[in-house]
Amino acid sequence: MKARILIVDDDPDIATMLEDRLQASDYGTLVAQDGVQALELIEQEVPKLMLLDLDMPRLTGLEVLKRLPKIRAAEDLPVIVMTAHGSIEAAVEAMKSGAYDFLTKPLDKDHLLLVIQKALERDALKRQVACLKSEIDGRYTSIIGTSPNIRSVMEAAQRAAKSDAGVLLLGESGTGKELFARSIHQWSPRRVNPMIVINCVALTETLLENELFGHERGAFTGADRLQKGKLEMADGGTVFLDEIGDMPMALQAKLLRVLQDREFHRVGGTRLVSVNIRIIAATNKDLKQAVKNGHFREDLYFRLNVITLTLPPLRDRPDDLPLLAKFFLNRHAKEAKRYGMMFHPEAMNVMMQYTWPGNIRELDNVIARAVILSPTEIIEPDLLVMDAAALSHPEALTYVSLPYHRSMEEHSRHIIDQALKQAEGNQTKAAERLRLQRTYLARLIKQQKLRQEEV
Ligand SMILES: Nc1ncnc2c1ncn2[C@@H]1O[C@H](COP(=O)(O)OP(=O)(O)OP(=O)(O)O)[C@@H](O)[C@H]1O
C-alpha cells in the first residue's frame, strides 16, 4: 500500500468515488464527513496527505486549514483543496492559507492522481532536505575545545557572526577553518539562506570565474542556457572562499569590485546582477607576505580581513586532544555501529606525544581508520598509524610503549631515515654511517616500504 490519504467531503457520493479511485491506485484511505471529524482523525493519526473540500457545514475547509498548524504533528501535512467549478477565489484563499494545490469539481481522475503524486513527492523531498540540513548543521556546529586559545577564537567568531563584516580565517591545514566559517554562518541572521563554498585552488581561472559569476546564454560554445554563479546562489547568505590565497590576480580584481559594489556581470553578460552576500575567506598561506610579493592585491586583502581569526594548530592546544579524540571515536564508532569503544591508555599517550602536522583532520582520519581496523572494543596504540617523524620527541619512541615488534620497526625506520638525510639520500654513504653492507641497507629499506604499503 502507498501512502494513507484523508478524504474530507460532506457529499458521501464524492467521498465514496474518491475512496474507490484512490484504493484502485493502491493508496490507503480515511474518510471524514466534515471539518470537525477531519481534525479529530488527524489528532489520532496524521495521514500523508489530505484532500479537503472547501464548502462544508460545521467547519469549512478554510477553517480546517487555519487550524492545522496548531496540531504539531500535522504542521507540514500537504493539503489539496477541492472547490466547486468557478469558485477560484476560495481556492486562492486556501493556497494563501497553506494548501499545496487545488482541484475543481467535477474531478478529473488522471489529474487528481498526478497532483497527489506530485504533492507526496514534494513532501518526501522536503523531509529529506530537512533531515540532511539538520545532519549537516549538527556536524558543523559542534566545535570541540575548551582550551583558552580556541575559546577566545570562538567568542570572537560569535561576535563577528552578528555583523556583516568580512572575516578572514587563518590557520594551518585541518585546523577547522571551514568548520568555523559554517559556524559563523549558522550563528548569523543569514542562516536561513545558504552558505556556498568556493574552493579557489581547485579550478582554472576561466572555470573559477564561471563558477563565481555564472554565465549568460551563448557566452561561449556550449553555454546553451543561462547559468547562475555561486555568488548569486548565495544571495542573502554567505560565500565561503576557501584557499583565497590561490585566487588568480585577474579574478582578485573582479572579486574586489563585487565586494565594493555588490554587483557584477555574468560571463558574457551586460546586465548588472546585484547580490547581498557576506564573505568569509580562508587560507593557510601567509597573505601579508603574498601581498608583499605581489601575489595578492593589497586592497582586496584589506576588504577581506576586517576581522581576522587565527585558528591555533592542534599541537598548541594539547589539553583539547583527549576531548577531540573521544568526540571522533564516538562519531566513527556510531557510524560503524560499534558500541562501547575506548582508547587504551597507551593509545592516548601516543596521541599526546604526536605533533599532528595535519591537525584535527589528521586526528579524525587516524581515529576513523583505527575504529575500522580494531579487532576489539579497545583501541591499542599500534592501530594509530602516524608519521613517526612528527612525534614531538623522537626519543619518545623509547617510552611510548608500542608493541615490541612495531616499536623496533619504528626505531629502525627512524635511524635509517636520519642516516639517509645526513647522507643526502645516498644509500652507500648512509650504509657506511650505519656500518652496514649497502645491499643489506637496501633490503631493509625495501622491507620497510613493503610494510608501509601493507599498513
Ligand atoms: N574544534 C573542532 N571540533 C570538532 N571538529 C573539528 C574541530 N576543528 C576541526 N574539526 C574537524 O576537522 C576536520 C578539518 O576541519 P576543516 O575542514 O574545517 O579544516 P580547514 O582548516 O578548513 O582545512 P583546510 O585548510 O585543509 O581546508 C573537519 O572534519 C572538521 O569538522
Ligand as a Chemical Component Dictionary entry (heavy atoms), coordinates in Angstrom:
data_LIG
# 
_chem_comp.id                   LIG 
_chem_comp.type                 NON-POLYMER 
_chem_comp.pdbx_formal_charge   0 
_chem_comp.three_letter_code    LIG 
# 
loop_
_chem_comp_atom.comp_id 
_chem_comp_atom.atom_id 
_chem_comp_atom.alt_atom_id 
_chem_comp_atom.type_symbol 
_chem_comp_atom.charge 
_chem_comp_atom.model_Cartn_x 
_chem_comp_atom.model_Cartn_y 
_chem_comp_atom.model_Cartn_z 
_chem_comp_atom.pdbx_ordinal 
LIG N1  N1  N 0 37.226 22.249 17.076 1  
LIG C1  C1  C 0 36.780 21.221 16.338 2  
LIG N2  N2  N 0 35.877 20.377 16.858 3  
LIG C2  C2  C 0 35.436 19.335 16.135 4  
LIG N3  N3  N 0 35.825 19.054 14.890 5  
LIG C3  C3  C 0 36.715 19.856 14.327 6  
LIG C4  C4  C 0 37.228 20.991 15.011 7  
LIG N4  N4  N 0 38.063 21.629 14.174 8  
LIG C5  C5  C 0 38.094 20.916 13.033 9  
LIG N5  N5  N 0 37.272 19.865 13.109 10 
LIG C6  C6  C 0 37.048 18.844 12.057 11 
LIG O1  O1  O 0 38.311 18.615 11.434 12 
LIG C7  C7  C 0 38.164 18.468 10.021 13 
LIG C8  C8  C 0 39.003 19.514 9.309  14 
LIG O2  O2  O 0 38.455 20.819 9.555  15 
LIG P1  P1  P 0 38.264 21.908 8.411  16 
LIG O3  O3  O 0 37.966 21.266 7.084  17 
LIG O4  O4  O 0 37.326 22.927 8.922  18 
LIG O5  O5  O 0 39.764 22.475 8.376  19 
LIG P2  P2  P 0 40.409 23.572 7.416  20 
LIG O6  O6  O 0 41.262 24.417 8.274  21 
LIG O7  O7  O 0 39.337 24.246 6.606  22 
LIG O8  O8  O 0 41.323 22.670 6.481  23 
LIG P3  P3  P 0 41.963 23.019 5.033  24 
LIG O9  O9  O 0 42.801 24.259 5.216  25 
LIG O10 O10 O 0 42.811 21.825 4.738  26 
LIG O11 O11 O 0 40.823 23.213 4.095  27 
LIG C9  C9  C 0 36.677 18.586 9.741  28 
LIG O12 O12 O 0 36.122 17.289 9.714  29 
LIG C10 C10 C 0 36.147 19.361 10.932 30 
LIG O13 O13 O 0 34.777 19.086 11.170 31 
# 
loop_
_chem_comp_bond.comp_id 
_chem_comp_bond.atom_id_1 
_chem_comp_bond.atom_id_2 
_chem_comp_bond.value_order 
_chem_comp_bond.pdbx_ordinal 
LIG N1  C1  SING 1  
LIG C1  N2  SING 2  
LIG C1  C4  DOUB 3  
LIG N2  C2  DOUB 4  
LIG C2  N3  SING 5  
LIG N3  C3  DOUB 6  
LIG C3  C4  SING 7  
LIG C3  N5  SING 8  
LIG C4  N4  SING 9  
LIG N4  C5  DOUB 10 
LIG C5  N5  SING 11 
LIG N5  C6  SING 12 
LIG C6  O1  SING 13 
LIG C6  C10 SING 14 
LIG O1  C7  SING 15 
LIG C7  C8  SING 16 
LIG C7  C9  SING 17 
LIG C8  O2  SING 18 
LIG O2  P1  SING 19 
LIG P1  O3  DOUB 20 
LIG P1  O4  SING 21 
LIG P1  O5  SING 22 
LIG O5  P2  SING 23 
LIG P2  O6  DOUB 24 
LIG P2  O7  SING 25 
LIG P2  O8  SING 26 
LIG O8  P3  SING 27 
LIG P3  O9  DOUB 28 
LIG P3  O10 SING 29 
LIG P3  O11 SING 30 
LIG C9  O12 SING 31 
LIG C9  C10 SING 32 
LIG C10 O13 SING 33 
# 
